[in-house]
Every structure is written in structure tokens, then in C-alpha cells.
Amino acid sequence: MWESYLTGLVVSGGIIMAIGAQNAYVLGLAVRREHHWWSAGLCMSADIILLTAGMFGASAFLLTMPNAMEAMRWVGVAFLSWLAAQALLRAVSGRAGLEAGSVKARSLRGVLLATLAVTVLNPQVYLDTLLLIPAIGAQQESAGVFVAGASTASVLWFSLLAWGGAALSPWLSRPVAWRTIDGLIGLMMAVIAIHLALGSTLL
């Protein structure tokens, strides 16, 4: 039993920790303290639902929808490009410039919708949670315990992102630091969008 749990924890943790659009987005929210725990909670919930579905049969259904996955890929490219542009704009104008201008702080609803979009519009999310991780889980003694381990990895990782980003926020409050963070997040989003458009996978 414990072997199944630890396998799920390690395998899922290794995949989730890869720097991708979802992680970069949650980290950016955490540094700005902008509804970051809500966003992290949504990411955890989505992972748990998808991992559970993958272990209990959704992977077969996914393989029958190549056209839908292709359309979702291009919607994801467009959305990630938009997020990249937003982050790079903040990097250029600076946090103070945004606060002094007409840009309003995002609402909880807006943050949750954007988090959901970052989560569901990348086909790699489905390949990881509905195919790759469940394929490993199917070889374990207990599928349920494996899912519990994989789910724990998601909860721990996104909690770390939300807590760590917020904890570092006071030390990152200087304009130069904010611009650097937003610039790096914008570049990561742009790179992920390009790789997704080329059919590569990073998340």
C-alpha cells in the first residue's frame, strides 16, 4: 500500500513541479498576493479530479477526441500568448505604473476563470493526468492509494507555490524585482505558447 502511495507522490510530484503555465501563473498571483490561495486551491481540485478520472477510465474516452484536443491546443496558444503579453506589459510599465493608471485589480472571479483556462486549455494537462500518470498507476497494487499519493503531491506543490510566493512578496516589493518577476513569467508563458503551437509539450 505504502509503495503505491509513494510512487504516486513521486511520479505526480515530478511532473507537476515542471515549470509550466499553471505554475507560473499561480506563482505570479502569490507574489502579488492576488487571490493566490483560491487559484492554488482550484489547481489542486482540478488535478485531483483529473487524476481520479484518469485512473478510472477517462483516458480511453480522451483518445477518441483528437480533433477536440487539437482545437483546444490552439485556444491554449492564444490564451497563453495573451497572458505573456500582460506579464510583459507589467514588466515594462512596472507595478506602480499599473496602480496609478486605469488598470483595476482583478476580481476573484477573473482570477479563477484565468486559472481554470490555464489549467484546461493545455492538452498536455490531459496527457499527464489522464494518460501518463494513470498508466503508471495501473501497475500499482492499489489504484486508489496511488491516486491519493498523486493528489497529495498536487496539494503540497501548489500550497508551496502560494505560501512561498506570498512569503517572499515583502522582499520582492521593489519595482525592479517586480519587473524582473513579471518579465520572467511573461517569457515562460511565451515559450510555453510557442512550444504548444509547435506541438511540443512542457507542462
N, CA, C and O of each residue as an XYZ file, in Angstrom:
812
protein
N       0.821     -1.207      0.000
C       0.000      0.000      0.000
C       0.858      1.262      0.000
O       0.669      2.165     -0.815
N       1.823      1.299      0.953
C       2.663      2.490      1.039
C       3.509      2.676     -0.211
O       3.822      3.802     -0.600
N       3.874      1.569     -0.832
C       4.652      1.669     -2.070
C       3.829      2.350     -3.160
O       4.362      3.168     -3.910
N       2.540      2.027     -3.260
C       1.658      2.664     -4.236
C       1.515      4.147     -3.943
O       1.529      4.972     -4.856
N       1.379      4.485     -2.662
C       1.230      5.891     -2.271
C       2.483      6.686     -2.610
O       2.392      7.765     -3.195
N       3.643      6.169     -2.253
C       4.897      6.870     -2.511
C       5.181      6.984     -4.003
O       5.721      7.989     -4.464
N       4.816      5.949     -4.754
C       5.004      6.011     -6.209
C       4.147      7.119     -6.802
O       4.617      7.889     -7.640
N       2.893      7.203     -6.370
C       2.016      8.268     -6.844
C       2.541      9.631     -6.461
O       2.499     10.564     -7.263
N       3.039      9.757     -5.233
C       3.578     11.029     -4.751
C       4.778     11.472     -5.575
O       4.855     12.631     -5.983
N       5.702     10.574     -5.822
C       6.936     10.915     -6.538
C       6.674     11.171     -8.016
O       7.159     12.155     -8.573
N       5.913     10.293     -8.649
C       5.655     10.432    -10.088
C       4.870     11.708    -10.379
O       5.255     12.498    -11.241
N       3.782     11.903     -9.666
C       2.964     13.095     -9.880
C       3.728     14.356     -9.505
O       3.651     15.365    -10.206
N       4.463     14.300     -8.403
C       5.234     15.465     -7.976
C       6.258     15.877     -9.003
O       6.429     17.067     -9.269
N       6.942     14.909     -9.586
C       7.949     15.217    -10.590
C       7.365     15.883    -11.815
O       7.987     16.772    -12.396
N       6.169     15.462    -12.217
C       5.523     16.042    -13.398
C       4.938     17.418    -13.083
O       5.102     18.356    -13.864
N       4.262     17.542    -11.951
C       3.611     18.800    -11.589
C       4.637     19.912    -11.347
O       4.376     21.073    -11.660
N       5.793     19.563    -10.794
C       6.787     20.574    -10.444
C       7.476     21.187    -11.660
O       8.123     22.228    -11.537
N       7.351     20.566    -12.824
C       7.940     21.158    -14.027
C       7.338     22.545    -14.243
O       6.123     22.724    -14.159
N       8.200     23.523    -14.522
C       7.714     24.895    -14.688
C       6.866     24.999    -15.943
O       7.360     24.829    -17.058
N       5.598     25.276    -15.752
C       4.680     25.427    -16.862
C       3.778     26.620    -16.644
O       3.951     27.377    -15.689
N       2.818     26.783    -17.530
C       1.944     27.951    -17.472
C       1.167     28.017    -16.166
O       1.032     29.089    -15.576
N       0.657     26.884    -15.716
C      -0.144     26.853    -14.492
C       0.691     27.270    -13.284
O       0.262     28.097    -12.480
N       1.882     26.692    -13.163
C       2.755     27.030    -12.036
C       3.178     28.492    -12.075
O       3.163     29.176    -11.051
N       3.554     28.971    -13.257
C       3.990     30.364    -13.389
C       2.858     31.319    -13.033
O       3.091     32.349    -12.401
N       1.636     30.985    -13.433
C       0.501     31.860    -13.166
C       0.208     31.933    -11.665
O       0.011     33.021    -11.123
N       0.181     30.778    -10.996
C      -0.087     30.753     -9.557
C       1.019     31.485     -8.797
O       0.738     32.228     -7.857
N       2.264     31.279     -9.197
C       3.378     31.950     -8.532
C       3.281     33.465     -8.687
O       3.536     34.209     -7.739
N       2.913     33.917     -9.884
C       2.755     35.348    -10.112
C       1.667     35.944     -9.235
O       1.826     37.040     -8.696
N       0.558     35.222     -9.092
C      -0.524     35.687     -8.213
C      -0.058     35.733     -6.763
O      -0.383     36.668     -6.031
N       0.703     34.725     -6.351
C       1.157     34.653     -4.969
C       2.090     35.815     -4.638
O       1.987     36.413     -3.567
N       2.995     36.132     -5.556
C       3.920     37.234     -5.317
C       3.161     38.551     -5.194
O       3.535     39.418     -4.405
N       2.088     38.696     -5.982
C       1.270     39.914     -5.920
C       0.184     39.819     -4.844
O      -0.548     40.779     -4.604
N       0.084     38.636     -4.192
C      -0.963     38.387     -3.185
C      -2.343     38.700     -3.746
O      -3.122     39.446     -3.153
N      -2.618     38.124     -4.875
C      -3.842     38.408     -5.619
C      -4.708     37.146     -5.715
O      -4.677     36.440     -6.722
N      -5.480     36.871     -4.658
C      -6.361     35.690     -4.608
C      -5.568     34.400     -4.890
O      -6.082     33.481     -5.527
N      -4.324     34.340     -4.415
C      -3.450     33.225     -4.780
C      -3.871     31.890     -4.171
O      -3.696     30.846     -4.799
N      -4.427     31.910     -2.955
C      -4.847     30.646     -2.358
C      -6.071     30.070     -3.067
O      -6.213     28.853     -3.188
N      -6.944     30.947     -3.528
C      -8.091     30.472     -4.316
C      -7.610     29.812     -5.608
O      -8.095     28.748     -5.993
N      -6.650     30.459     -6.270
C      -6.113     29.914     -7.508
C      -5.422     28.577     -7.266
O      -5.624     27.623     -8.016
N      -4.606     28.513     -6.213
C      -3.916     27.263     -5.886
C      -4.917     26.160     -5.558
O      -4.736     25.013     -5.965
N      -5.966     26.505     -4.824
C      -6.991     25.524     -4.481
C      -7.701     24.975     -5.701
O      -8.017     23.787     -5.767
N      -7.952     25.855     -6.675
C      -8.594     25.400     -7.905
C      -7.682     24.445     -8.671
O      -8.146     23.449     -9.227
N      -6.385     24.750     -8.698
C      -5.429     23.872     -9.378
C      -5.370     22.503     -8.704
O      -5.338     21.473     -9.377
N      -5.356     22.499     -7.363
C      -5.353     21.233     -6.629
C      -6.605     20.415     -6.963
O      -6.525     19.220     -7.247
N      -7.750     21.079     -6.922
C      -9.018     20.391     -7.164
C      -9.068     19.803     -8.569
O      -9.516     18.673     -8.766
N      -8.599     20.592     -9.554
C      -8.604     20.110    -10.938
C      -7.695     18.897    -11.085
O      -8.055     17.928    -11.754
N      -6.523     18.946    -10.466
C      -5.605     17.805    -10.541
C      -6.218     16.555     -9.935
O      -6.140     15.474    -10.518
N      -6.829     16.701     -8.763
C      -7.414     15.544     -8.082
C      -8.537     14.936     -8.919
O      -8.635     13.716     -9.045
N      -9.387     15.799     -9.491
C     -10.497     15.306    -10.326
C      -9.972     14.585    -11.558
O     -10.431     13.491    -11.888
N      -8.990     15.208    -12.249
C      -8.460     14.618    -13.478
C      -7.686     13.328    -13.200
O      -7.810     12.357    -13.946
N      -6.894     13.317    -12.138
C      -6.143     12.110    -11.797
C      -7.079     10.959    -11.456
O      -6.862      9.822    -11.875
N      -8.119     11.266    -10.694
C      -9.089     10.223    -10.336
C      -9.813      9.710    -11.576
O     -10.003      8.506    -11.743
N     -10.216     10.642    -12.445
C     -10.895     10.242    -13.684
C      -9.978      9.400    -14.561
O     -10.406      8.411    -15.155
N      -8.708      9.803    -14.635
C      -7.765      9.054    -15.456
C      -7.560      7.641    -14.960
O      -7.454      6.710    -15.759
N      -7.503      7.470    -13.658
C      -7.289      6.137    -13.098
C      -8.492      5.228    -13.284
O      -8.370      4.004    -13.256
N      -9.666      5.846    -13.476
C     -10.867      5.021    -13.546
C     -11.611      5.140    -14.877
O     -12.839      5.077    -14.915
N     -10.847      5.316    -15.983
C     -11.440      5.125    -17.298
C     -11.533      6.271    -18.258
O     -11.851      6.032    -19.423
N     -11.281      7.504    -17.864
C     -11.455      8.632    -18.781
C     -10.411      8.660    -19.885
O     -10.626      9.290    -20.921
N      -9.275      7.983    -19.681
C      -8.213      8.004    -20.683
C      -8.671      7.416    -22.017
O      -8.289      7.912    -23.077
N      -9.486      6.366    -21.971
C      -9.977      5.757    -23.205
C     -10.858      6.733    -23.974
O     -10.789      6.791    -25.201
N     -11.684      7.500    -23.268
C     -12.544      8.490    -23.914
C     -11.720      9.605    -24.544
O     -12.049     10.086    -25.629
N     -10.658     10.016    -23.872
C      -9.804     11.088    -24.374
C      -9.199     10.732    -25.726
O      -9.093     11.587    -26.605
N      -8.804      9.477    -25.893
C      -8.155      9.049    -27.135
C      -9.094      9.085    -28.330
O      -8.632      9.034    -29.470
N     -10.402      9.172    -28.099
C     -11.362      9.201    -29.201
C     -11.653     10.616    -29.684
O     -12.476     10.797    -30.581
N     -10.988     11.638    -29.103
C     -11.298     13.029    -29.428
C     -10.066     13.818    -29.909
O      -9.749     14.858    -29.331
N      -9.371     13.348    -30.945
C      -8.167     14.068    -31.405
C      -8.471     15.457    -31.939
O      -7.667     16.371    -31.755
N      -9.617     15.642    -32.598
C      -9.949     16.961    -33.151
C     -10.207     17.988    -32.053
O      -9.797     19.143    -32.163
N     -10.890     17.557    -30.995
C     -11.157     18.462    -29.884
C      -9.858     18.856    -29.193
O      -9.693     20.005    -28.784
N      -8.938     17.908    -29.064
C      -7.659     18.208    -28.438
C      -6.851     19.188    -29.282
O      -6.164     20.056    -28.744
N      -6.934     19.049    -30.600
C      -6.204     19.955    -31.491
C      -6.764     21.372    -31.401
O      -6.009     22.343    -31.346
N      -8.103     21.486    -31.386
C      -8.718     22.809    -31.251
C      -8.356     23.445    -29.913
O      -8.080     24.642    -29.842
N      -8.359     22.642    -28.863
C      -8.015     23.148    -27.538
C      -6.561     23.628    -27.499
O      -6.230     24.589    -26.805
N      -5.709     22.944    -28.252
C      -4.301     23.340    -28.290
C      -4.147     24.767    -28.801
O      -3.373     25.543    -28.241
N      -4.877     25.122    -29.862
C      -4.729     26.460    -30.439
C      -5.399     27.533    -29.591
O      -4.936     28.673    -29.540
N      -6.485     27.166    -28.927
C      -7.085     28.107    -27.973
C      -6.098     28.354    -26.835
O      -5.956     29.480    -26.360
N      -5.422     27.299    -26.406
C      -4.419     27.433    -25.368
C      -3.261     28.316    -25.791
O      -2.763     29.110    -24.993
N      -2.828     28.187    -27.035
C      -1.747     29.030    -27.562
C      -2.150     30.504    -27.488
O      -1.369     31.347    -27.047
N      -3.368     30.802    -27.920
C      -3.845     32.181    -27.912
C      -3.935     32.731    -26.493
O      -3.528     33.864    -26.236
N      -4.463     31.937    -25.579
C      -4.637     32.408    -24.205
C      -3.292     32.610    -23.510
O      -3.102     33.604    -22.810
N      -2.359     31.677    -23.696
C      -1.047     31.808    -23.083
C      -0.286     32.999    -23.660
O       0.472     33.661    -22.951
N      -0.491     33.267    -24.944
C       0.145     34.434    -25.557
C      -0.391     35.718    -24.943
O       0.358     36.668    -24.714
N      -1.682     35.739    -24.681
C      -2.299     36.907    -24.037
C      -1.754     37.100    -22.626
O      -1.454     38.226    -22.228
N      -1.621     36.002    -21.858
C      -1.060     36.095    -20.515
C       0.387     36.582    -20.559
O       0.812     37.372    -19.715
N       1.132     36.107    -21.543
C       2.526     36.535    -21.693
C       2.593     38.034    -21.959
O       3.422     38.738    -21.383
N       1.713     38.520    -22.837
C       1.691     39.949    -23.159
C       1.355     40.780    -21.926
O       1.949     41.836    -21.706
N       0.402     40.305    -21.117
C       0.023     41.006    -19.892
C       1.199     41.108    -18.919
O       1.470     42.174    -18.365
N       1.896     39.980    -18.721
C       3.029     39.973    -17.797
C       4.160     40.862    -18.298
O       4.780     41.585    -17.519
N       4.427     40.807    -19.605
C       5.500     41.623    -20.161
C       5.149     43.113    -20.096
O       6.028     43.958    -19.927
N       3.851     43.424    -20.231
C       3.411     44.817    -20.087
C       3.653     45.307    -18.664
O       4.094     46.438    -18.461
N       3.367     44.458    -17.679
C       3.642     44.825    -16.288
C       5.136     45.000    -16.062
O       5.561     45.869    -15.299
N       5.937     44.163    -16.735
C       7.383     44.263    -16.588
C       7.908     45.586    -17.146
O       8.851     46.165    -16.606
N       7.296     46.053    -18.220
C       7.736     47.299    -18.856
C       7.250     48.516    -18.068
O       8.016     49.446    -17.814
N       5.966     48.502    -17.684
C       5.378     49.669    -17.036
C       5.647     49.712    -15.541
O       5.668     50.785    -14.938
N       5.851     48.547    -14.946
C       6.093     48.495    -13.515
C       4.804     48.445    -12.729
O       3.754     48.864    -13.217
N       4.880     47.933    -11.511
C       3.692     47.792    -10.667
C       3.075     49.148    -10.341
O       1.856     49.307    -10.390
N       3.918     50.123    -10.009
C       3.401     51.437     -9.642
C       2.660     52.077    -10.801
O       1.648     52.751    -10.612
N       3.176     51.857    -12.002
C       2.528     52.420    -13.175
C       1.145     51.846    -13.389
O       0.227     52.549    -13.812
N       1.002     50.567    -13.096
C      -0.304     49.937    -13.241
C      -1.267     50.449    -12.185
O      -2.441     50.676    -12.476
N      -0.785     50.632    -10.960
C      -1.664     51.075     -9.885
C      -2.110     52.515    -10.109
O      -3.226     52.883     -9.742
N      -1.247     53.332    -10.711
C      -1.597     54.729    -10.915
C      -2.498     54.917    -12.120
O      -3.138     55.957    -12.274
N      -2.544     53.902    -12.974
C      -3.328     54.018    -14.196
C      -4.741     53.532    -14.001
O      -5.273     53.486    -12.892
N      -5.325     53.171    -15.122
C      -6.733     52.770    -15.095
C      -6.920     51.271    -14.923
O      -8.053     50.789    -14.902
N      -5.806     50.514    -14.798
C      -5.918     49.072    -14.658
C      -6.386     48.735    -13.252
O      -5.751     49.133    -12.276
N      -7.476     48.015    -13.137
C      -8.028     47.660    -11.842
C      -7.502     46.289    -11.410
O      -7.161     45.443    -12.236
N      -7.449     46.102    -10.104
C      -7.068     44.798     -9.575
C      -8.103     43.773    -10.034
O      -9.302     44.049    -10.071
N      -7.613     42.588    -10.380
C      -8.515     41.564    -10.870
C      -9.414     41.042     -9.759
O      -8.999     40.915     -8.608
N     -10.634     40.746    -10.123
C     -11.586     40.207     -9.156
C     -11.287     38.735     -8.923
O     -10.560     38.108     -9.694
N     -11.854     38.189     -7.853
C     -11.705     36.773     -7.574
C     -12.243     35.946     -8.742
O     -11.637     34.951     -9.141
N     -13.367     36.361     -9.273
C     -13.953     35.632    -10.400
C     -13.009     35.628    -11.600
O     -12.825     34.600    -12.253
N     -12.413     36.786    -11.883
C     -11.495     36.871    -13.012
C     -10.273     35.994    -12.820
O      -9.817     35.336    -13.755
N      -9.740     35.987    -11.596
C      -8.566     35.159    -11.295
C      -8.905     33.676    -11.437
O      -8.124     32.911    -12.003
N     -10.061     33.273    -10.925
C     -10.449     31.867    -11.010
C     -10.697     31.434    -12.448
O     -10.328     30.325    -12.835
N     -11.317     32.298    -13.242
C     -11.552     31.959    -14.651
C     -10.236     31.830    -15.402
O     -10.067     30.924    -16.218
N      -9.306     32.735    -15.127
C      -7.999     32.664    -15.788
C      -7.242     31.410    -15.351
O      -6.596     30.755    -16.169
N      -7.321     31.080    -14.068
C      -6.678     29.864    -13.569
C      -7.268     28.632    -14.231
O      -6.543     27.719    -14.628
N      -8.588     28.613    -14.346
C      -9.257     27.484    -14.989
C      -8.832     27.364    -16.447
O      -8.611     26.260    -16.946
N      -8.717     28.512    -17.132
C      -8.307     28.491    -18.530
C      -6.883     27.962    -18.677
O      -6.609     27.135    -19.547
N      -5.979     28.443    -17.825
C      -4.596     27.963    -17.871
C      -4.539     26.455    -17.619
O      -3.686     25.755    -18.164
N      -5.447     25.975    -16.795
C      -5.462     24.560    -16.437
C      -6.030     23.681    -17.549
O      -5.458     22.637    -17.865
N      -7.144     24.090    -18.141
C      -7.850     23.192    -19.059
C      -7.521     23.394    -20.534
O      -7.862     22.544    -21.356
N      -6.867     24.497    -20.889
C      -6.626     24.763    -22.304
C      -5.305     24.215    -22.827
O      -4.967     24.428    -23.991
N      -4.559     23.518    -21.989
C      -3.324     22.890    -22.444
C      -3.531     21.383    -22.535
O      -3.714     20.728    -21.508
N      -3.507     20.823    -23.732
C      -3.740     19.377    -23.870
C      -2.765     18.524    -23.073
O      -3.091     17.394    -22.712
N      -1.563     19.049    -22.790
C      -0.591     18.269    -22.038
C      -1.098     17.937    -20.644
O      -0.733     16.910    -20.073
N      -1.944     18.810    -20.094
C      -2.525     18.535    -18.780
C      -3.289     17.216    -18.812
O      -3.191     16.413    -17.884
N      -4.050     16.995    -19.882
C      -4.841     15.776    -20.000
C      -3.953     14.566    -20.273
O      -4.209     13.472    -19.769
N      -2.906     14.772    -21.076
C      -1.998     13.661    -21.361
C      -1.298     13.197    -20.082
O      -1.077     12.003    -19.877
N      -0.956     14.155    -19.234
C      -0.282     13.806    -17.975
C      -1.235     13.165    -16.980
O      -0.952     12.095    -16.440
N      -2.377     13.828    -16.737
C      -3.265     13.388    -15.662
C      -4.213     12.256    -16.062
O      -4.649     11.479    -15.212
N      -4.530     12.162    -17.353
C      -5.471     11.122    -17.788
C      -4.801      9.935    -18.469
O      -5.409      8.874    -18.612
N      -3.545     10.112    -18.892
C      -2.867      9.024    -19.606
C      -1.567      8.594    -18.937
O      -1.437      7.447    -18.508
N      -0.603      9.512    -18.848
C       0.736      9.146    -18.380
C       0.736      8.661    -16.931
O       1.178      7.547    -16.648
N       0.244      9.490    -16.020
C       0.254      9.106    -14.599
C      -0.626      7.872    -14.343
O      -0.188      6.966    -13.635
N      -1.858      7.802    -14.896
C      -2.667      6.597    -14.696
C      -2.029      5.333    -15.272
O      -2.231      4.242    -14.740
N      -1.257      5.471    -16.361
C      -0.588      4.302    -16.937
C       0.396      3.703    -15.933
O       0.554      2.485    -15.853
N       1.046      4.568    -15.178
C       1.955      4.091    -14.132
C       1.154      3.552    -12.948
O       1.512      2.542    -12.341
N       0.068      4.245    -12.637
C      -0.771      3.820    -11.523
C      -1.411      2.464    -11.741
O      -1.651      1.727    -10.784
N      -1.690      2.129    -12.996
C      -2.327      0.851    -13.302
C      -1.435     -0.334    -12.944
O      -1.912     -1.461    -12.807
N      -0.147     -0.074    -12.794
C       0.800     -1.139    -12.468
C       0.990     -1.298    -10.957
O       1.732     -2.173    -10.509
N       0.316     -0.449    -10.174
C       0.491     -0.470     -8.725
C      -0.495     -1.429     -8.059
O      -1.490     -1.841     -8.654
N      -0.190     -1.765     -6.823
C      -1.025     -2.694     -6.079
C      -2.416     -2.129     -5.830
O      -3.407     -2.857     -5.897
N      -2.491     -0.819     -5.540
C      -3.777     -0.189     -5.247
C      -3.922      1.111     -6.031
O      -3.176      2.064     -5.804
N      -4.875      1.149     -6.947
C      -5.105      2.353     -7.750
C      -5.545      3.518     -6.871
O      -5.107      4.650     -7.074
N      -6.413      3.246     -5.891
C      -6.916      4.302     -5.019
C      -5.809      4.933     -4.185
O      -5.766      6.153     -4.025
N      -4.922      4.110     -3.658
C      -3.824      4.624     -2.852
C      -2.844      5.406     -3.735
O      -2.290      6.418     -3.305
N      -2.635      4.942     -4.953
C      -1.769      5.658     -5.893
C      -2.328      7.053     -6.180
O      -1.587      8.036     -6.184
N      -3.639      7.130     -6.419
C      -4.283      8.426     -6.661
C      -4.136      9.323     -5.434
O      -3.919     10.527     -5.572
N      -4.252      8.758     -4.251
C      -4.088      9.540     -3.025
C      -2.685     10.136     -2.957
O      -2.522     11.297     -2.582
N      -1.678      9.352     -3.315
C      -0.312      9.850     -3.325
C      -0.114     10.938     -4.354
O       0.511     11.961     -4.077
N      -0.656     10.713     -5.563
C      -0.543     11.711     -6.630
C      -1.267     13.001     -6.246
O      -0.773     14.094     -6.524
N      -2.418     12.881     -5.617
C      -3.183     14.052     -5.189
C      -2.443     14.819     -4.091
O      -2.462     16.050     -4.063
N      -1.799     14.087     -3.198
C      -1.019     14.731     -2.140
C       0.095     15.585     -2.728
O       0.369     16.681     -2.238
N       0.740     15.080     -3.788
C       1.808     15.837     -4.444
C       1.280     17.170     -4.970
O       1.946     18.198     -4.842
N       0.090     17.154     -5.559
C      -0.505     18.379     -6.087
C      -0.813     19.363     -4.961
O      -0.518     20.553     -5.074
N      -1.408     18.864     -3.873
C      -1.753     19.732     -2.737
C      -0.498     20.361     -2.145
O      -0.479     21.559     -1.863
N       0.546     19.566     -1.957
C       1.790     20.077     -1.377
C       2.453     21.104     -2.282
O       2.928     22.140     -1.815
N       2.484     20.813     -3.584
C       3.186     21.706     -4.504
C       2.489     23.058     -4.634
O       3.139     24.099     -4.531
N       1.193     23.056     -4.856
C       0.501     24.327     -5.041
C       0.400     25.110     -3.727
O       0.340     26.339     -3.742
N       0.380     24.406     -2.598
C       0.437     25.096     -1.311
C       1.788     25.786     -1.156
O       1.869     26.907     -0.654
N       2.843     25.107     -1.592
C       4.179     25.688     -1.519
C       4.292     26.920     -2.406
O       4.878     27.926     -2.006
N       3.732     26.842     -3.613
C       3.765     27.994     -4.514
C       3.030     29.188     -3.910
O       3.539     30.309     -3.907
N       1.820     28.929     -3.397
C       1.008     30.015     -2.844
C       1.663     30.614     -1.599
O       1.742     31.835     -1.456
N       2.126     29.754     -0.711
C       2.739     30.247      0.527
C       4.096     30.893      0.258
O       4.385     31.978      0.761
N       4.931     30.215     -0.543
C       6.268     30.721     -0.806
C       6.265     32.044     -1.540
O       7.013     32.957     -1.189
N       5.415     32.153     -2.570
C       5.349     33.400     -3.323
C       4.897     34.558     -2.459
O       5.437     35.660     -2.552
N       3.890     34.305     -1.606
C       3.386     35.361     -0.722
C       4.409     35.721      0.355
O       4.558     36.888      0.715
N       5.116     34.701      0.867
C       6.107     34.942      1.912
C       7.268     35.788      1.393
O       7.835     36.594      2.130
N       7.616     35.600      0.127
C       8.727     36.353     -0.468
C       8.297     37.739     -0.942
O       9.135     38.577     -1.275
N       7.000     37.970     -0.968
C       6.489     39.226     -1.511
C       7.101     40.479     -0.880
O       7.451     41.407     -1.610
N       7.244     40.543      0.465
C       7.838     41.762      1.050
C       9.257     42.049      0.554
O       9.650     43.207      0.415
N      10.017     40.989      0.289
C      11.384     41.176     -0.189
C      11.440     41.422     -1.694
O      12.475     41.799     -2.244
N      10.306     41.200     -2.341
C      10.263     41.381     -3.793
C       9.408     42.586     -4.172
O       8.969     42.705     -5.316
N       9.173     43.478     -3.213
C       8.269     44.596     -3.441
C       8.921     45.765     -4.169
O       8.229     46.700     -4.572
N      10.239     45.729     -4.346
C      10.894     46.802     -5.084
C      10.489     46.745     -6.546
O      10.317     45.655     -7.092
N      10.335     47.889     -7.190
C       9.915     47.916     -8.598
C      10.768     47.052     -9.516
O      10.247     46.391    -10.414
N      12.082     47.057     -9.291
C      12.970     46.262    -10.158
C      12.680     44.776    -10.003
O      12.668     44.033    -10.984
N      12.443     44.340     -8.748
C      12.159     42.927     -8.508
C      10.838     42.520     -9.139
O      10.740     41.461     -9.758
N       9.812     43.367     -8.982
C       8.507     43.068     -9.592
C       8.623     42.976    -11.108
O       8.047     42.081    -11.726
N       9.364     43.896    -11.703
C       9.521     43.877    -13.153
C      10.267     42.626    -13.605
O       9.940     42.041    -14.638
N      11.262     42.223    -12.835
C      12.020     41.024    -13.182
C      11.141     39.784    -13.126
O      11.173     38.948    -14.029
N      10.351     39.669    -12.054
C       9.461     38.510    -11.905
C       8.441     38.457    -13.036
O       8.241     37.414    -13.659
N       7.796     39.597    -13.294
C       6.798     39.627    -14.365
C       7.446     39.349    -15.721
O       6.855     38.687    -16.573
N       8.659     39.856    -15.913
C       9.353     39.598    -17.167
C       9.651     38.122    -17.349
O       9.457     37.577    -18.435
N      10.123     37.467    -16.289
C      10.417     36.039    -16.371
C       9.150     35.217    -16.602
O       9.144     34.280    -17.400
N       8.073     35.581    -15.892
C       6.807     34.862    -16.076
C       6.288     35.060    -17.504
O       5.811     34.117    -18.135
N       6.387     36.301    -18.008
C       5.956     36.571    -19.369
C       6.744     35.761    -20.385
O       6.172     35.217    -21.330
N       8.060     35.680    -20.194
C       8.899     34.906    -21.108
C       8.565     33.415    -21.042
O       8.522     32.740    -22.071
N       8.326     32.898    -19.822
C       7.961     31.486    -19.683
C       6.644     31.192    -20.386
O       6.517     30.184    -21.081
N       5.664     32.074    -20.205
C       4.373     31.894    -20.866
C       4.542     31.897    -22.388
O       3.937     31.089    -23.091
N       5.374     32.818    -22.884
C       5.593     32.918    -24.320
C       6.267     31.657    -24.859
O       5.883     31.144    -25.910
N       7.274     31.161    -24.138
C       7.974     29.946    -24.570
C       7.026     28.752    -24.580
O       7.045     27.943    -25.507
N       6.194     28.647    -23.541
C       5.233     27.543    -23.476
C       4.241     27.633    -24.631
O       3.896     26.616    -25.233
N       3.776     28.853    -24.944
C       2.841     29.034    -26.063
C       3.486     28.610    -27.382
O       2.844     27.965    -28.212
N       4.749     28.971    -27.572
C       5.453     28.607    -28.813
C       5.615     27.094    -28.922
O       5.363     26.508    -29.976
N       6.035     26.471    -27.833
C       6.197     25.016    -27.856
C       4.864     24.309    -28.088
O       4.796     23.303    -28.793
N       3.807     24.851    -27.485
C       2.488     24.253    -27.672
C       2.052     24.402    -29.125
O       1.466     23.482    -29.696
N       2.338     25.561    -29.725
C       1.976     25.784    -31.128
C       2.758     24.843    -32.055
O       2.254     24.425    -33.097
N       3.982     24.521    -31.666
C       4.813     23.630    -32.479
C       4.532     22.147    -32.215
O       5.114     21.256    -32.834
N       3.619     21.925    -31.273
C       3.251     20.544    -30.976
C       4.114     19.908    -29.915
O       4.020     18.703    -29.683
N       4.969     20.705    -29.254
C       5.811     20.186    -28.187
C       5.055     20.267    -26.882
O       3.975     20.853    -26.825
N       5.611     19.681    -25.828
C       4.939     19.667    -24.537
C       5.921     20.050    -23.448
O       7.052     19.568    -23.396
N       5.445     20.945    -22.570
C       6.265     21.359    -21.443
C       5.572     21.205    -20.116
O       6.235     21.020    -19.096
N       4.252     21.276    -20.096
C       3.536     21.315    -18.814
C       3.117     19.912    -18.388
O       2.503     19.744    -17.334
